[in-house]
């Protein structure tokens, strides 16, 4: 059975992007659960929401620009580690764990682009302009 799935859908790190976005949503849930108490939560809620928004942005960037997934993954891992002291133990460890795993998947992602690589069948270029067989 052959599935007709567009290449744009298959060639993207959806698992990494989903985990990073889920980490941002999980971290933002507790401060936003009762918005009337945001003023009482102070800088802890502010830093949590900033980190959660940045993680969500990293997840969207990972899905939108798969060739730059390494940058988003490193940023997500850095934000996850930063969330431990600043965002309620990293969203009670769940958000931090999701962000670290998603970031690691994004760092390990390869787009399958083979530019710059040569196959064994490719003739070797010669400075004179003619290829050897």
DSSP file (Angstrom, degrees, kcal/mol; ACC not computed):
  #  RESIDUE AA STRUCTURE BP1 BP2  ACC     N-H-->O    O-->H-N    N-H-->O    O-->H-N    TCO  KAPPA ALPHA  PHI   PSI    X-CA   Y-CA   Z-CA
    1    1 A X              0   0    0      0, 0.0     2,-0.5     0, 0.0     0, 0.0   0.000 360.0 360.0 360.0 131.3    0.0    0.0    0.0
    2    2 A X        -     0   0    0      2,-0.0     2,-0.4     0, 0.0     0, 0.0  -0.917 360.0-148.4-110.7 124.3    1.4    3.4   -1.0
    3    3 A X        -     0   0    0     -2,-0.5     2,-1.4     2,-0.1     0, 0.0  -0.748  10.3-138.9 -92.4 136.6    0.5    6.5    0.9
    4    4 A X        +     0   0    0     -2,-0.4     2,-0.5     2,-0.0    -1,-0.0  -0.634  42.9 154.6 -92.4  77.0    0.3    9.8   -0.9
    5    5 A X        -     0   0    0     -2,-1.4     5,-0.1     2,-0.0    -2,-0.1  -0.915  45.8-115.5-106.9 127.2    1.9   12.0    1.8
    6    6 A X    >>  -     0   0    0     -2,-0.5     4,-1.6     1,-0.1     3,-1.1  -0.251  18.0-124.5 -61.3 148.0    3.6   15.2    0.5
    7    7 A X  H 3> S+     0   0    0      1,-0.3     4,-2.5     2,-0.2    -1,-0.1   0.804 108.4  66.6 -63.1 -29.3    7.3   15.4    1.0
    8    8 A X  H 34 S+     0   0    0      1,-0.2    -1,-0.3     2,-0.2    -2,-0.1   0.813 105.3  43.7 -62.6 -29.0    6.9   18.6    2.9
    9    9 A X  H X4 S+     0   0    0     -3,-1.1     3,-0.7     1,-0.1     5,-0.2   0.878 116.3  45.3 -81.7 -39.8    5.2   16.7    5.7
   10   10 A X  H 3< S+     0   0    0     -4,-1.6    -2,-0.2     1,-0.2    -3,-0.1   0.810 105.2  61.0 -74.3 -29.5    7.6   13.7    5.7
   11   11 A X  T 3< S+     0   0    0     -4,-2.5     2,-0.3    -5,-0.2    -1,-0.2   0.040  89.1  87.7 -90.8  29.1   10.8   15.8    5.6
   12   12 A X  S <  S-     0   0    0     -3,-0.7     2,-2.0    53,-0.0     3,-0.2  -0.943  82.2-116.3-128.7 148.7   10.2   17.6    8.9
   13   13 A X     >  +     0   0    0     49,-0.4     4,-2.3    -2,-0.3     5,-0.2  -0.470  47.2 160.0 -81.5  71.8   11.1   16.8   12.5
   14   14 A X  H  >  +     0   0    0     -2,-2.0     4,-2.6    -5,-0.2    -1,-0.2   0.861  68.7  53.6 -65.4 -37.3    7.5   16.6   13.8
   15   15 A X  H  > S+     0   0    0     -3,-0.2     4,-2.3     2,-0.2    -1,-0.2   0.932 111.4  45.2 -64.8 -44.8    8.2   14.6   16.9
   16   16 A X  H  > S+     0   0    0      2,-0.2     4,-2.2     1,-0.2    -2,-0.2   0.927 114.7  48.1 -63.7 -44.9   10.9   17.0   18.1
   17   17 A X  H  X S+     0   0    0     -4,-2.3     4,-2.4     1,-0.2    -2,-0.2   0.893 112.0  49.9 -63.9 -40.0    8.7   20.1   17.3
   18   18 A X  H  X S+     0   0    0     -4,-2.6     4,-2.5     2,-0.2    -1,-0.2   0.914 111.4  47.8 -65.8 -43.1    5.7   18.5   19.1
   19   19 A X  H  X S+     0   0    0     -4,-2.3     4,-1.9    -5,-0.2    -2,-0.2   0.897 112.9  48.3 -66.0 -39.4    7.7   17.6   22.2
   20   20 A X  H  X S+     0   0    0     -4,-2.2     4,-1.9     2,-0.2    -2,-0.2   0.922 113.7  46.5 -67.8 -42.9    9.2   21.1   22.4
   21   21 A X  H  X S+     0   0    0     -4,-2.4     4,-2.4     1,-0.2    -2,-0.2   0.884 110.9  53.1 -65.3 -37.9    5.8   22.8   22.0
   22   22 A X  H  X S+     0   0    0     -4,-2.5     4,-2.5     2,-0.2    -1,-0.2   0.867 106.5  53.4 -64.6 -35.5    4.2   20.5   24.6
   23   23 A X  H  X S+     0   0    0     -4,-1.9     4,-2.3     2,-0.2    -2,-0.2   0.925 109.9  47.3 -64.0 -44.0    7.0   21.5   27.0
   24   24 A X  H  X S+     0   0    0     -4,-1.9     4,-1.8     1,-0.2    -2,-0.2   0.905 113.2  48.1 -63.8 -40.9    6.1   25.1   26.5
   25   25 A X  H  X S+     0   0    0     -4,-2.4     4,-1.1     2,-0.2    -2,-0.2   0.894 111.5  50.4 -66.4 -39.5    2.4   24.5   26.9
   26   26 A X  H  X S+     0   0    0     -4,-2.5     4,-0.8     1,-0.2     3,-0.3   0.909 111.2  47.8 -66.5 -41.0    3.0   22.4   30.1
   27   27 A X  H  X S+     0   0    0     -4,-2.3     4,-0.6     1,-0.2    -1,-0.2   0.864 113.2  48.0 -68.0 -34.6    5.2   25.1   31.7
   28   28 A X  H  X S+     0   0    0     -4,-1.8     4,-1.6    -5,-0.2    -1,-0.2   0.677  96.1  76.6 -79.0 -16.6    2.7   27.8   30.9
   29   29 A X  H  X S+     0   0    0     -4,-1.1     4,-0.9    -3,-0.3    -1,-0.2   0.933  91.6  48.1 -62.6 -49.2   -0.3   25.9   32.2
   30   30 A X  H >X S+     0   0    0     -4,-0.8     3,-0.6     1,-0.2     4,-0.5   0.908 113.8  43.6 -67.5 -43.7    0.2   26.3   35.9
   31   31 A X  H 3< S+     0   0    0     -4,-0.6     3,-0.3     1,-0.2    -1,-0.2   0.861 120.0  44.1 -67.4 -30.7    0.8   30.1   36.0
   32   32 A X  H >< S+     0   0    0     -4,-1.6     3,-0.6     1,-0.2    -1,-0.2   0.475  88.9  87.7 -92.1  -0.8   -2.1   30.7   33.6
   33   33 A X  H << S+     0   0    0     -4,-0.9     2,-0.4    -3,-0.6    -1,-0.2   0.901 106.7  21.7 -63.4 -39.4   -4.5   28.3   35.3
   34   34 A X  T >< S+     0   0    0     -4,-0.5     3,-2.0    -3,-0.3    -1,-0.3  -0.777  73.7 180.0-126.6  86.1   -5.6   31.1   37.6
   35   35 A X  G X  S+     0   0    0     -3,-0.6     3,-1.5    -2,-0.4     4,-0.3   0.733  75.2  70.2 -64.1 -22.0   -4.8   34.3   35.8
   36   36 A X  G 3  S+     0   0    0      1,-0.3     3,-0.3     2,-0.1    -1,-0.3   0.708  97.6  52.9 -67.9 -16.4   -6.2   36.5   38.6
   37   37 A X  G X> S+     0   0    0     -3,-2.0     4,-1.4    -6,-0.2     3,-0.8   0.341  76.7 100.8 -98.0   6.0   -3.3   35.4   40.7
   38   38 A X  H <> S+     0   0    0     -3,-1.5     4,-1.0     1,-0.3     3,-0.2   0.867  79.4  55.0 -59.9 -36.3   -0.6   36.4   38.2
   39   39 A X  H 34 S+     0   0    0     -4,-0.3    -1,-0.3    -3,-0.3    -2,-0.1   0.804 108.7  48.7 -68.8 -26.5    0.2   39.6   40.1
   40   40 A X  H <4 S+     0   0    0     -3,-0.8    -1,-0.2     1,-0.2    -2,-0.2   0.740 102.0  62.8 -81.7 -23.8    0.8   37.6   43.3
   41   41 A X  H >< S-     0   0    0     -4,-1.4     3,-0.9    -3,-0.2     4,-0.4   0.769  84.7-178.7 -76.5 -24.8    3.1   35.1   41.6
   42   42 A X  T 3X  -     0   0    0     -4,-1.0     4,-1.6     1,-0.2     3,-0.4  -0.297  55.7  -9.1  70.7-142.0    5.6   37.8   40.8
   43   43 A X  H 3> S+     0   0    0      1,-0.2     4,-2.7     2,-0.2     5,-0.3   0.741 126.8  65.9 -70.6 -22.7    8.8   37.1   38.9
   44   44 A X  H <> S+     0   0    0     -3,-0.9     4,-2.0     2,-0.2    -1,-0.2   0.930 106.0  42.6 -63.7 -43.6    8.4   33.3   39.0
   45   45 A X  H  > S+     0   0    0     -3,-0.4     4,-2.5    -4,-0.4     5,-0.2   0.891 114.0  52.6 -68.6 -38.4    5.3   33.5   36.8
   46   46 A X  H  X S+     0   0    0     -4,-1.6     4,-2.2     2,-0.2    -2,-0.2   0.941 112.3  43.2 -63.6 -47.7    7.0   36.0   34.5
   47   47 A X  H  X S+     0   0    0     -4,-2.7     4,-2.5     1,-0.2     5,-0.2   0.881 113.3  53.4 -66.9 -36.6   10.1   34.0   34.0
   48   48 A X  H  X S+     0   0    0     -4,-2.0     4,-2.5    -5,-0.3    -2,-0.2   0.929 110.9  45.5 -62.8 -44.9    8.0   30.8   33.5
   49   49 A X  H  X S+     0   0    0     -4,-2.5     4,-2.4     2,-0.2    -2,-0.2   0.864 112.5  51.1 -68.8 -35.3    5.8   32.4   30.9
   50   50 A X  H  X S+     0   0    0     -4,-2.2     4,-2.2    -5,-0.2    -2,-0.2   0.926 113.3  44.5 -66.6 -43.7    8.8   33.9   29.1
   51   51 A X  H  X S+     0   0    0     -4,-2.5     4,-2.5     2,-0.2    -2,-0.2   0.905 113.3  51.5 -66.1 -40.9   10.6   30.5   29.0
   52   52 A X  H  X S+     0   0    0     -4,-2.5     4,-2.3    -5,-0.2    -2,-0.2   0.910 111.1  47.7 -63.3 -42.2    7.4   28.7   27.9
   53   53 A X  H  X S+     0   0    0     -4,-2.4     4,-2.2     2,-0.2    -1,-0.2   0.893 111.7  50.0 -64.9 -39.5    6.8   31.2   25.1
   54   54 A X  H  X S+     0   0    0     -4,-2.2     4,-2.2     2,-0.2    -2,-0.2   0.887 110.8  49.7 -66.7 -38.4   10.4   30.8   24.0
   55   55 A X  H  X S+     0   0    0     -4,-2.5     4,-2.3     2,-0.2    -2,-0.2   0.912 109.8  50.5 -65.2 -41.9   10.1   27.0   24.0
   56   56 A X  H  X S+     0   0    0     -4,-2.3     4,-2.2     1,-0.2    -2,-0.2   0.905 110.6  50.3 -62.4 -40.4    6.9   27.2   22.0
   57   57 A X  H  X S+     0   0    0     -4,-2.2     4,-2.5     2,-0.2    -1,-0.2   0.881 108.2  52.5 -63.8 -38.7    8.7   29.4   19.5
   58   58 A X  H  X S+     0   0    0     -4,-2.2     4,-2.2     2,-0.2    -2,-0.2   0.895 109.0  50.7 -63.6 -39.4   11.6   26.9   19.3
   59   59 A X  H  X S+     0   0    0     -4,-2.3     4,-1.8     2,-0.2    -2,-0.2   0.916 111.9  46.1 -64.5 -42.9    9.1   24.2   18.5
   60   60 A X  H  X S+     0   0    0     -4,-2.2     4,-2.5     1,-0.2    -2,-0.2   0.891 112.5  51.1 -65.7 -39.3    7.4   26.2   15.8
   61   61 A X  H  X S+     0   0    0     -4,-2.5     4,-2.5     1,-0.2     7,-0.2   0.876 107.1  54.0 -65.8 -37.2   10.9   27.1   14.4
   62   62 A X  H  < S+     0   0    0     -4,-2.2   -49,-0.4     1,-0.2    -1,-0.2   0.905 113.6  41.6 -63.0 -41.7   11.9   23.5   14.3
   63   63 A X  H  < S+     0   0    0     -4,-1.8     3,-0.4     1,-0.2    -2,-0.2   0.867 118.7  44.9 -74.2 -35.9    8.8   22.5   12.3
   64   64 A X  H  < S+     0   0    0     -4,-2.5     2,-0.4     1,-0.3    -2,-0.2   0.853 124.5  29.5 -78.6 -35.1    9.0   25.5   10.0
   65   65 A X    ><  +     0   0    0     -4,-2.5     3,-1.8    -5,-0.2    -1,-0.3  -0.700  64.2 171.2-127.1  77.9   12.7   25.4    9.2
   66   66 A X  G >  S+     0   0    0     -2,-0.4     3,-1.4    -3,-0.4     4,-0.2   0.775  77.1  63.0 -63.4 -25.4   14.0   21.8    9.5
   67   67 A X  G 3  S+     0   0    0      1,-0.3    -1,-0.3     2,-0.1     3,-0.2   0.660 107.2  45.2 -73.1 -12.8   17.4   22.7    8.1
   68   68 A X  G <> S+     0   0    0     -3,-1.8     4,-1.6    -7,-0.2     3,-0.5   0.068  77.3 115.5-110.5  21.2   17.9   24.9   11.2
   69   69 A X  H <>  +     0   0    0     -3,-1.4     4,-2.6     1,-0.2     5,-0.2   0.787  67.9  63.0 -63.7 -28.2   16.6   22.3   13.7
   70   70 A X  H  > S+     0   0    0      2,-0.2     4,-2.4     1,-0.2    -1,-0.2   0.915 103.3  48.0 -63.6 -42.3   20.0   22.0   15.3
   71   71 A X  H  > S+     0   0    0     -3,-0.5     4,-2.2     1,-0.2    -2,-0.2   0.929 113.9  46.5 -63.6 -45.2   19.9   25.7   16.4
   72   72 A X  H  X S+     0   0    0     -4,-1.6     4,-2.5     1,-0.2    -2,-0.2   0.878 111.8  52.1 -64.6 -37.7   16.3   25.3   17.8
   73   73 A X  H  X S+     0   0    0     -4,-2.6     4,-2.3     2,-0.2    -2,-0.2   0.908 109.8  47.2 -66.2 -42.2   17.3   22.1   19.5
   74   74 A X  H  X S+     0   0    0     -4,-2.4     4,-2.4     2,-0.2    -2,-0.2   0.911 113.6  49.1 -65.1 -41.3   20.2   23.6   21.3
   75   75 A X  H  X S+     0   0    0     -4,-2.2     4,-2.7    -5,-0.2    -2,-0.2   0.900 110.7  50.7 -64.2 -40.1   18.1   26.6   22.3
   76   76 A X  H  X S+     0   0    0     -4,-2.5     4,-2.3     2,-0.2    -2,-0.2   0.903 110.8  48.0 -65.3 -40.8   15.4   24.3   23.6
   77   77 A X  H  X S+     0   0    0     -4,-2.3     4,-2.3     2,-0.2     5,-0.2   0.919 112.8  49.2 -65.6 -42.6   17.9   22.3   25.7
   78   78 A X  H  X S+     0   0    0     -4,-2.4     4,-2.1     1,-0.2    -2,-0.2   0.916 112.5  47.2 -61.9 -43.4   19.3   25.5   27.1
   79   79 A X  H  X S+     0   0    0     -4,-2.7     4,-1.7     2,-0.2    -1,-0.2   0.875 110.0  54.1 -65.9 -36.3   15.9   26.9   27.9
   80   80 A X  H  X S+     0   0    0     -4,-2.3     4,-0.7     2,-0.2    -2,-0.2   0.923 111.1  44.4 -63.3 -43.7   15.0   23.6   29.6
   81   81 A X  H >X S+     0   0    0     -4,-2.3     3,-0.6     1,-0.2     4,-0.5   0.864 113.4  51.6 -69.0 -34.2   18.0   23.7   31.8
   82   82 A X  H 3X S+     0   0    0     -4,-2.1     4,-1.2     1,-0.2     3,-0.3   0.786 101.5  62.9 -69.5 -27.3   17.3   27.3   32.6
   83   83 A X  H 3X S+     0   0    0     -4,-1.7     4,-2.7     1,-0.2     7,-1.8   0.735  85.8  75.8 -72.0 -20.8   13.8   26.5   33.5
   84   84 A X  H <<>S+     0   0    0     -4,-0.7     5,-0.9    -3,-0.6     6,-0.3   0.954 109.3  24.7 -59.2 -52.6   14.9   24.3   36.4
   85   85 A X  H  <5S+     0   0    0     -4,-0.5     3,-0.2    -3,-0.3    -1,-0.2   0.767 132.4  40.3 -82.5 -21.5   15.7   27.2   38.7
   86   86 A X  H  <5S+     0   0    0     -4,-1.2     2,-0.3     1,-0.2   -38,-0.3   0.726 112.2  47.1 -99.9 -22.3   13.5   29.8   37.2
   87   87 A X  T  X5S-     0   0    0     -4,-2.7     4,-2.8    -5,-0.2     5,-0.3  -0.517 120.6 -73.3-127.7  65.4   10.2   28.0   36.3
   88   88 A X  H  >5S-     0   0    0     -2,-0.3     4,-2.7    -3,-0.2     5,-0.2   0.927 103.0 -43.0  51.0  57.8    8.9   25.9   39.2
   89   89 A X  H  ><S-     0   0    0     -5,-0.9     4,-2.3     1,-0.2    -5,-0.3   0.870 114.8 -51.6  56.8  41.0   11.5   23.1   38.9
   90   90 A X  H  4 S-     0   0    0     -7,-1.8     6,-2.1    -6,-0.3     5,-0.4   0.884 112.2 -43.7  69.2  39.2   11.2   23.1   35.1
   91   91 A X  H >X S-     0   0    0     -4,-2.8     4,-1.1    -8,-0.3     3,-0.9   0.919 114.5 -50.6  69.5  43.3    7.4   22.8   35.1
   92   92 A X  H 3< S-     0   0    0     -4,-2.7     2,-0.9    -5,-0.3    -2,-0.2   0.895  98.9 -68.6  55.7  44.6    7.6   20.1   37.8
   93   93 A X  T 3X S+     0   0    0     -4,-2.3     4,-2.3    -5,-0.2    -1,-0.3   0.028 128.3  88.2  69.5 -26.5   10.2   18.2   35.8
   94   94 A X  H <> S+     0   0    0     -2,-0.9     4,-2.4    -3,-0.9     5,-0.2   0.947  90.3  42.6 -67.8 -47.4    7.7   17.2   33.1
   95   95 A X  H  X S+     0   0    0     -4,-1.1     4,-2.3    -5,-0.4    -4,-0.2   0.895 115.4  50.0 -65.4 -39.8    8.2   20.3   31.0
   96   96 A X  H  > S+     0   0    0     -6,-2.1     4,-2.3    -7,-0.2    -1,-0.2   0.914 111.6  48.3 -65.1 -42.3   12.0   20.2   31.4
   97   97 A X  H  X S+     0   0    0     -4,-2.3     4,-2.3    -7,-0.3     5,-0.2   0.912 111.8  49.3 -65.1 -42.8   12.1   16.5   30.4
   98   98 A X  H  X S+     0   0    0     -4,-2.4     4,-2.6     1,-0.2     5,-0.2   0.911 112.8  48.0 -61.2 -42.7    9.9   17.1   27.3
   99   99 A X  H  X S+     0   0    0     -4,-2.3     4,-2.5     2,-0.2    -2,-0.2   0.887 111.8  48.8 -68.4 -39.0   12.1   20.0   26.2
  100  100 A X  H  X S+     0   0    0     -4,-2.3     4,-2.2     2,-0.2    -2,-0.2   0.924 115.1  44.1 -67.2 -43.7   15.3   18.1   26.7
  101  101 A X  H  X S+     0   0    0     -4,-2.3     4,-2.2     2,-0.2    -2,-0.2   0.932 116.5  46.5 -67.3 -45.1   14.1   15.1   24.8
  102  102 A X  H  X S+     0   0    0     -4,-2.6     4,-2.1    -5,-0.2    -2,-0.2   0.894 113.1  49.9 -63.7 -39.7   12.6   17.2   22.0
  103  103 A X  H  X S+     0   0    0     -4,-2.5     4,-2.5    -5,-0.2    -1,-0.2   0.889 109.5  51.0 -65.1 -39.3   15.7   19.3   21.8
  104  104 A X  H  X S+     0   0    0     -4,-2.2     4,-1.9     2,-0.2    -2,-0.2   0.892 110.4  49.3 -65.9 -38.6   17.9   16.2   21.6
  105  105 A X  H  < S+     0   0    0     -4,-2.2     4,-0.5     2,-0.2    -1,-0.2   0.888 111.6  49.4 -65.3 -38.1   15.7   14.9   18.7
  106  106 A X  H >< S+     0   0    0     -4,-2.1     3,-0.8     1,-0.2    -2,-0.2   0.890 109.7  50.7 -68.6 -38.8   16.0   18.3   17.0
  107  107 A X  H 3< S+     0   0    0     -4,-2.5    -1,-0.2     1,-0.2    -2,-0.2   0.882 112.2  47.8 -65.2 -36.8   19.8   18.4   17.3
  108  108 A X  T 3< S+     0   0    0     -4,-1.9    -1,-0.2    -5,-0.2    -2,-0.2   0.505  87.3 116.5 -82.0  -4.0   20.0   14.9   15.9
  109  109 A X    <   -     0   0    0     -3,-0.8     2,-0.4    -4,-0.5   -39,-0.1  -0.414  44.9-167.4 -70.0 137.9   17.7   15.6   13.0
  110  110 A X        -     0   0    0     -2,-0.1   -43,-0.1     1,-0.1    -2,-0.0  -0.996  16.2-149.4-124.8 132.4   19.2   15.4    9.5
  111  111 A X        -     0   0    0     -2,-0.4     3,-0.1     2,-0.1    -1,-0.1   0.639  37.9-118.2 -76.8 -13.3   17.3   16.8    6.5
  112  112 A X        +     0   0    0      1,-0.3     2,-0.4     2,-0.0    -1,-0.1   0.566  60.6 152.6  85.4   8.9   18.7   14.4    4.0
  113  113 A X        -     0   0    0      1,-0.1    -1,-0.3     2,-0.0    -2,-0.1  -0.608  25.6-171.5 -74.3 126.1   20.3   17.1    2.0
  114  114 A X    >   +     0   0    0     -2,-0.4     3,-1.9    -3,-0.1    -1,-0.1   0.134  31.2 139.5-108.5  20.1   23.3   15.7    0.2
  115  115 A X  T 3  S+     0   0    0      1,-0.3     3,-0.1     3,-0.0    -2,-0.0  -0.421  71.9  24.1 -65.7 138.0   24.8   18.9   -1.1
  116  116 A X  T 3  S+     0   0    0      1,-0.3     2,-0.3    -2,-0.1    -1,-0.3   0.255 101.7 104.3  91.7 -12.7   28.6   18.8   -0.8
  117  117 A X    <   -     0   0    0     -3,-1.9     2,-0.4     0, 0.0    -1,-0.3  -0.784  55.9-153.8-101.6 146.9   28.7   15.0   -0.8
  118  118 A X        -     0   0    0     -2,-0.3     2,-0.2    -3,-0.1    -3,-0.0  -0.932   9.4-134.7-119.1 144.7   29.8   12.9   -3.7
  119  119 A X    >   -     0   0    0     -2,-0.4     3,-1.4     1,-0.1     0, 0.0  -0.484  31.5-106.4 -87.7 165.5   28.9    9.4   -4.5
  120  120 A X  T 3  S+     0   0    0      1,-0.3    -1,-0.1    -2,-0.2    -2,-0.0   0.760 119.2  58.6 -63.9 -22.6   31.5    6.8   -5.6
  121  121 A X  T 3  S+     0   0    0      2,-0.1     2,-0.3     0, 0.0    -1,-0.3   0.594  81.3 103.6 -82.9 -10.7   30.1    7.0   -9.2
  122  122 A X  S <  S-     0   0    0     -3,-1.4    -4,-0.0     1,-0.1     3,-0.0  -0.564  78.5-117.5 -75.5 129.8   30.8   10.8   -9.5
  123  123 A X        -     0   0    0     -2,-0.3     2,-0.4     1,-0.1    10,-0.1  -0.351  30.0-109.6 -65.2 147.8   33.9   11.6  -11.6
  124  124 A X  B     -A  132   0A   0      8,-0.6     8,-1.5     1,-0.1     2,-0.1  -0.646  33.3-121.2 -79.0 126.2   36.7   13.3   -9.7
  125  125 A X        -     0   0    0     -2,-0.4     2,-0.4     6,-0.2     6,-0.1  -0.422  23.7-152.7 -70.2 144.5   37.1   17.0  -10.9
  126  126 A X    >   -     0   0    0      4,-0.3     3,-2.4    -2,-0.1    -1,-0.0  -0.920  22.8-122.0-116.8 141.4   40.5   17.9  -12.3
  127  127 A X  T 3  S+     0   0    0     -2,-0.4    -1,-0.1     1,-0.3     4,-0.1   0.769 109.4  65.4 -55.0 -26.3   42.0   21.5  -12.1
  128  128 A X  T 3  S-     0   0    0      2,-0.2    -1,-0.3     1,-0.1     3,-0.1   0.614 118.2-108.0 -73.2 -11.0   42.3   21.5  -15.9
  129  129 A X  S <  S+     0   0    0     -3,-2.4     2,-0.4     1,-0.3    -2,-0.1   0.307  86.4 104.6 104.1  -8.7   38.5   21.4  -16.3
  130  130 A X        -     0   0    0     -5,-0.0    -1,-0.3    -4,-0.0    -4,-0.3  -0.867  64.2-131.1-109.3 142.5   38.1   17.8  -17.5
  131  131 A X        -     0   0    0     -2,-0.4     2,-0.3    -6,-0.1    -6,-0.2  -0.632  14.7-129.7 -90.8 146.2   36.9   14.9  -15.4
  132  132 A X  B      A  124   0A   0     -8,-1.5    -8,-0.6    -2,-0.3    -1,-0.0  -0.698 360.0 360.0 -91.2 147.8   38.7   11.6  -15.1
  133  133 A X              0   0    0     -2,-0.3    -1,-0.1   -10,-0.1    -2,-0.0   0.448 360.0 360.0 -93.2 360.0   36.7    8.5  -15.6
